[in-house]
Amino acid sequence: MPTKESNIVKRTLDLKKPPQLSAEQKARLDAVAAMPDEQIDYSDAPSLPDAVWMKAAEQLPHTKKQITLRIDAEVLEFFKHTGARYQSRMNAVLRSYVEAHKAHAK
């Protein structure tokens, strides 16, 4: 069934003003927080790679060399949708990969 533009709801979360939780929502979150990890169903959570990609962009190198590189269209679109400086993030991911493999090569 095609999605109509009028059926799409877009929301922006302001982390400085998080939404207020109802008493029921707080109780449900508290119940999950009290559960042992073994009882929590993670089947719908995406798997994460072994590398810690979130830290990849913390330190970006200052010396770069311009090249021509062929990238899969899907990969390029993914990084472009992350916003400005997407090329720097792509470089940071590649750097993280190199550092991870340097550690294993020793």
Secondary structure, DSSP 8 states (H G I E B T S, - for coil): ----GGG-------TTS-----HHHHHHHHHHHHS-GGGS--TTS----SS-GGGTTSS--S----------HHHHHHHHTT-TTHHHHHHHHHHHHHHHHHHHH-
